[in-house]
Structures are given as C-alpha cells and as structure tokens.
Amino acid sequence: MMSSISDEGIVSRINDLSPTQFENLTLDLVRAVGFRNVIWRTPGADGGRDIQAEQNFSDLTGADTKRNWYIECKHYSSSVDWPTLWKKISYADSHGADFLLLVTNSQPSPQCETEISRWNTERRRPEIRVWRGYDFPALLRLHQNVALAHGLLGSTVKGCGTSFDIISALSKLVQAANGALAFDQSPELPLTAASALVELFDKRMDDLKTYGWFSQGVPLDNVSDWPWLTIQGDLGKPEEVSFRTIAATVRHLVQAEALECSVADGSLRLSALNPKGQIDKSALSFLNPILLLARCDTFEICSATQVFFQLRAVNDR
C-alpha cells in the first residue's frame, strides 16, 4: 500500500518537478491507465502535442475501434487560460485527433473551464479531457508503481505494485522455461529474458534506496556476448540493462532465435528473425510493467513481429 503521505504532500512534490519530469510522469501514467502506442514527443519538437497515444476497445460485435489522443502537459504555477488551450485544440483538430487531454499540475482558469464545458456540450471535435492537479493523488494511489518510479511516495513503501507486477512476470518466464524442459525443448529464451529482468529489477531497487527514484544506468557499450542480437547502425547510448531486458523479452514473446536492431526516425527498431509467435494484446500487457522499469518513453507495435521504442536518455525522472 501507499505510505501515509497526504494529498497536499503529493501535489507539492509534483509542483517541485521540472516540466520535463512532469512530462515523464504523465507519459508513465498514460501508459499505466491502458493507452497503447504511447509516444513522447521530445521537448522542443512536439509538433503541437507532448504525448500521442491510442485507445483501443471492442464493441458488442467484437470489432476493434481505435481512438487517437493528443496529450498536452502544462506544468504551471498559475492556471491554464483558454487561448493557450485553444492553440492545442486547433492543432489536434487539424490532425484528426479524437481527444485532447490537458494534463496540468494546476487547473484551467474559470473562463477556460467554461469554454471546455461549452466545447464538449456542443459535441465538437476533438473532445477535451483534463487531468487537474487535484486529480493526481488519486491517480498515483491507484498506480503506485508510477508514483514510486518518480519519487512521489512517502518514506515507507509496503506492498509495492511494481514488485508484484515484476514477480508475476518472472513467474511466467520461469514457468515457460520449465514447460520447455518438460517437452525436451530449450529454455534459453525465457531464461535469458528472466535473467535480464532480474538485473533490471535489482538496478531499480538500488535506485530507490540511493536516490528515491529511478536513475539512468550504464550505457550500452557492445553486444558481443549476445549472439542472438544483430545491430545495424549507431544506436546511441541507451541504458544497457533496460535495452537488454526489452530486447530479450520481445525475443521470448515472439519465440525468435534472433533479433535485429536498427534506428528508424530516432527510435530503436527491433525486428524478429524467423519468429514462431507474435506480439499481441496479452504480450503488451506482459510488457507494460517492464517498460516502466526500463524508463521507456515510446513503445509502438508496428507489426506482429516488429516494435519501435525509445529509452529515456537523460538522467531525469
């Protein structure tokens, strides 16, 4: 359970975050509440929105429907006025967004609240939704693993959600390895993923003890000890333990003997070579708690056997 820190204490800690840290927090919360293909548009090049995400659901006939969300983060010491929000509405509308979510540590001004209500009442597109500063305590109590990752918990933590999620993932990997042995198959895929996940989990627990939040670790140097991975081009310097965990887990999920990693549009692209499985909704659910530990800013399923992702490159919350 979450510590006894008050709602006011949580809001105060959020107010102390930098704008970039606030965007990082928002991205992790957006993914935690169930959005897919969450993409953080890096500061200075957001193209009119800070975060882009998709919401998928099935109707009564089983048909899938996708809704596109543009998410705008405003870490302000004062309220958000209507002209500021209007600029974002105009951009979202011109690009076919279904929803615009304003996320702020403060709140819209009275005039802005009135205009938001009028806009939605008239059923204009995109529909406007708001996370206000006073909404964050409830969101963070519901998604304690995100609060923990950003140092927004109190001094004591009991029953950390992150721990349970990762233990569950490790349990499934170990069961997969045991099942492979039972059928005289190699357990190498799930064991490699489990080993990487344990190392990542240990790193993050050390982060919490030392800093109170998740910090950046040793950058990727070489992958000569990973015979199952081929690298094309310069990947930059992503955190090694996070990169290895995502790659090994994707490899296990698609049951591929090898992966190829390259850079495309600033993101890392993992492609499975001769896979026996695919990445589906259940696989994404399995990956979500791992992506939080890995400090992953973007994870997008491009096909059943190919993903794009970005790891947080700065030593920032």
N, C-alpha and C positions, 0 to 999 in steps of 0.2 A: 504494500500500500504506500501511498504518497505520504511524506512527512507532514507535520502539523503546520507548515508554513501557511500564512494567511493569504487570502485572495489579494489583499493590498500588497503583500510582500512579493507575490508572483508578478503583479503588474509593475511594481517598482523595479524588479530585476529586468523585465522586458524593456522598460524605459531606458535602462542603462546600456542596452545593446547598441551596437553601431547599426546603421542602415543595412550594411551587408550582412551582419549577423542576424538581423531581423528577417531578411530575405531567406537566409539559410534555414531559419526556424520555420518560416512559412512553408517553404518547399517540403521539409520533412513532415509537417502536419498535413499538407495537401496529399502527400503520398499515404500517410497513415490512415486518413479517413476513407481511402479507397479509390482515388483517382489513378488513372493509368497513363502511360507515356508522358510522365511529368518531365518538363524541360525547363531548366533555369536559364533565362537569357542573361548572360553575364552583364555586370554593371557597365553602363556607357554604350551598350549595343543591344538594348532590349527590344528595339523595333516597335515600341508602343506598349509593351507589356513586360512585366518582370518574369512571370512564370506562365507557361502554357500547359494545359492538361486536358485529358479526355475522361468523360464519364460514360461508362457503358452499362446498359441494363437490358434485360429481356422482357418483352411484353407477354401477354397471356397466350400468344400463339408460339412463343419460343423464338421470335425474331429479335435479333440484336439491334439496338439503337444506340448511336453514339452522339454525345453532346460535347461540343468544344467550349472550353472555358479559358478566358484570358484573366489573369490574376495580377492585380496591381498592388504593390506594397508601399505603404506610406508610414514611415517612422517619424512622426511629427511631435513636437512639443505643444502644438496647438491643433485645433480642429481642421478637418479637410473641407475646403469650400467647393461649391458646385462647379465653378469654372475649371478647377483642377481635375475634377472627376469627368467633366464633360469632354475634355480632350481625349481621355482614355475611352470613353463611350464611343466617340466618333471613330476612333481607330478600330476598336473591336467590331463595330457595326460594318465598316467598310471591308473588313476581312472575314465576315461571315461567322463571327463568334456567336454562340447561343447564350452564353452567360458571361458577365463581367463580375468578378469578385474583388471587392475592395477590402484589403487587409490593412488595418491600422492599429497602432498602439493607443491612439486617441479615439476620436469618433467624428462622424460627419458634423458639420455645422448645422444649426436648426434649419437654415434655408436649404442646405444640401439634403437633409433628411426629408424635407417636404418635396423636393424635386425628385428624389429617388422613389418615394411613395407614389407620386403622380405618374412617373415614367412606367412603373410596374403596373399601376392600375389601368393605364391605357394600353397595356399589353404590347408595349413597344419592345423591339429587339436591339441589342441583347438585353435579357433580363438582368437586373442588378441585384447582387447579394453583397452583404457586408459582414466581416468579422471585426467587431469593435474591441477596444482594449479590454473592456469588462467581460468579453467572451472567452478570453484566453485561459483564465484559471480553470474553467470547466473543461475546455478542450485539452489542457495539459494534464488534468487529473484523469481524464479518460484515456489519454495516450501518454502514459508516464514514461515510456521508453524515450519518447522525443524530448520530454522535459529533462530527463536525465542526461541525454546527449548534449544538451545545451546549457547545463549547469543551472537549471531553474528549479531544482529540488532543494529541499532543506538539507540540513547537515546529516540526517539519517535517512536511509532507504531500506524499506522492508518489502520483500516480495517484488523485486524489480521486474517489470514487464519484459524488458529486454532479455534478462536472464532466462525466463521461462520460454520465450519465443526461440531463443538460440538453442536451449537444451532440447526443445521439441525438434528443431531442425537436425541437430546432431543425432538424436534418437532415430530419426527416419533414415539418416545416412548410414548409421551403424546397422539398422535393420536391413537396409538394401545390401550392404556388404555381406551380412550373414546369409541373406537369401541367395546371393550369388554363389557363395561357398556351398550351400545346400544343393545347388543344381550344377555343381562342378564348373562354375564359371569364375572368371577373375573378379575379385572385389576391388581392383585397383581404382576404378572411377570413383565410387563413393568414399573410399578410404582417403584418396587424395583430397577430395573436397572437404571431408571431415577434418583432416589434419590442418588444412589451411584455415578453416573456420575456427578451430580451437586456438590457433595462433592469433587470429584477429580478435577473438573474444578476450584472450589474455591481455592483448595490447590495449584494448579499450578499458578493461578493468583497471589496468595500471594508470591509464589516463585519468580515470575518475579519482583514484587515490592521490595522484600527483597534482592535477590541475583543477579537478571538479567538472571537467567536460572532455569531449573527445578532441584530441590534438592530432596534428599531422605527424606521420612516422617517417621511416627511412624510405627515400625514393627508389623506384625501380632502377636497377643497375644493369643486370643481364639475366637472361633466362636459360642459360646453358644447361642448368640442372632440370629443366622442364622439357623433356623430349617430346611432349605432346603439344607444344605450342610453337608456332612459327610466326615471326614478327616481320611485317612489311613496312619499311619506312621508319621515321623517327616518332616514337610515341610520346616524347617528352619525359617528364619525371613524375608519373603518378606514384602514389604510395604503394610500395611493393606488396605489403600484406593484404591490402584491400584489392588490388588488381588480381593477385593470385587467387584470392577467395572467390571473387566474382567469376573469373575465368574457369576455375576448377568446378564450381557449382554449375555453371552453364553447361560445361562439358558433360557432367554427370546427368543433368536433366535431359539433354538431347542424346545421351548414350553415344558419344562420338569418340573415336580413338584419338583424334587430334583436332586442334583449333588453329585458325589463322587470325591474327590481329593486325589491323591496319588503321590508318587515320582517315576519316572522311568528314569534311565540313567541321573540323575542330573536335570531333568526337572520336572515341575509340570504337572500332567496329570488330566484333567477334563473329567469325563465320565458322560453322561446324563443317568438318570434312567427313563425308560418308556417315552421317548420323543415322541412328536407328529410332530415335524419338523426336519430339518437337517441344517447343515452348508454348504452353497453353495457359489458361487462367489459373489452374492449380499450381503450375510451375511459378507463375508470377507471385501468387500468394506465398509460396515457399520462399521466394527470393526477398520479399519486402523487408523483413526484419534484418536480413543480411545487408541490404542496401543502406539501411540506416547506420549500421556499424561501419560500413565501408565509406561513409560520408560521400555517397553518390549523388551528384546533382542532376544527372539525366540518366534515365534508363528507358529505352524505347525498343519495343519489339517490332522489327522491320519485316520479318518473315518467321516461319515456324522454326528456322534454324539459324537466324541471324539477329543480333541485337546491337544497338548503339548505346554507349554510356560515357559519362564524364565523371571523373572523381575530383573532389574539391582540392584545388592545387595550392590554396593559401592556408597558412596556419591560422585559421579563423574558425570560430564556432558557427 
